[in-house]
Amino acid sequence: MKLASLKPGRDGRLVVVSRDLHWCADASHVAPTLQAALDDWEHLAPRLELLATDLEHEAIPRERFHEREAAAPLPRAYQWADGSAYVNHVELVRKARGAEMPESFWTDPLMYQGASDSFLSPRDPIPLKDEAWGCDMEGEVCVVTGDVRQGADRETCLAAIRLVGLVNDVSLRNLIPAELAKGFGFFQSKPASTLSPVLVTPDELGDRWQSGKLHHPLLVELNGQPFGRADAGVDMTFDFGTLIGHVARTRDLGAGSIIGSGTVSNKDPDGGPGKPVADGGLGYSCIAEIRMIETIQTGKPVTPFLRHGDRVRIEMKDEAGHSIFGAIEQEVVPA
C-alpha cells in the first residue's frame, strides 16, 4: 500500500496511491490525515488496503496523482529522530578532521533529535539565506512507527514499522562545528527536512525489505547529473529495529514518529572510500562525503556545497525503472 497527503491544509488530505504512482483515491472518509490513520492503524489500515486494492482494479473514483501537488506525507510529526547508521560515513568525517573514531560507534548508534513541526513538500525549494552556511543534501531512508513502549526489543521495534520512505535531511555544514562545540547538538544547522511524495508499507517493497533494511540503490542527482547510487542495504551498520530501540531505550515513542537512517553510504569494493559515479563508483548521497575524501586524498576539499540555483533529486526506482516513492526534487533559492 502506498499513501500520500495532498495539499492544501496544515496536515494535508490522505489519499491512497496506485503502485505506478499515476493515480490516487481519496481516503479522507477512512482517516482525514495520515497521522489520524497511524493513531488507529490496527483498525484503519485494513480499510485503507481495501481502498488501495480497489484503486488498482479501477473500481473506485480516482484522480491523477501529481507529485507537485503532494505535501509531505506527514507535513508535521510528533517525533523526528535521525541516525547515522552508515558508520562508513561517520568514519570518513572524523578521518578528514584527523580524529579517531571511538570503537563504541560500531555498537551504539549515533542519533540526533530534529525539528518535526514542518517538513518540506517534495517539490518545495530549499530556502538558503547565506551560501556561506554550507548547504548540503543528505539522501536517506526513513521509517514511520506506530506506538513503541519504552524498552522495547529489536523485534518489537521492527514490528512497529508502519511505513517506509525517503528523506532529504538538509544540513548547513558550516554551522555545525560551532553548534556541536557548545555541547547541545544540532539546531540552526539542521533546517527543515524533505520527505518523499509517497510512503509505502514494508510489504510493498518485497524482497528489498529484509531485517529492517531497504536493500536497493538510492539515486541522487545534482543539477541533472548522477551523484550517488549507493545501495541502502549495504554497509548499514544499524538496522531500523536497532535505531528505533535506541530511541525507545528511555522513553515511549508515539505513533507517527519518523526515524531516519542517516546518509546512505557505501565503501568501495576494495574497502576504501567510495568513488564518484563518473569514475565508475557508486558515488555519494551528500556533498560532505566527497569533500571529506578530497580532504583525505589532497589535503583540501574541492567540490562546493549547494548554491542558489542548484537542483537536487533523490529517488529510488524498481528493476523496471519505475519510481517507488516518487522523487524529492528541489531547487536551492534565496530565503
Secondary structure, 3 states (H helix, E strand, C coil): CEEEEECCCCCCEEEEECCCCCEEEECCCCCCCHHHHHHCHHHHHHHHHHHHHHHHCCCCCCEECCHHHECCCCCCCCCEEEECCCHHHHHHHHHHCCCCCCHHHHCCCCEEECCCCCCECCCCCEEECCHHHCEECEEEEEEEECCECCCCCHHHHHHCEEEEEEEECCEEHHHHHHHHHCCCCCCCCCCCCEECCCEECHHHHHHHEECCEECCECEEEECCEEEECCECCCCCCCCHHHHHHHHCCCCCECCCCEEECCCCCCCCCCCCCCCCHHHCCCECCEHHHHHHHHHHHHCCCCCCCECCCCEEEEECECCCCCECCCCEEEEEEEC
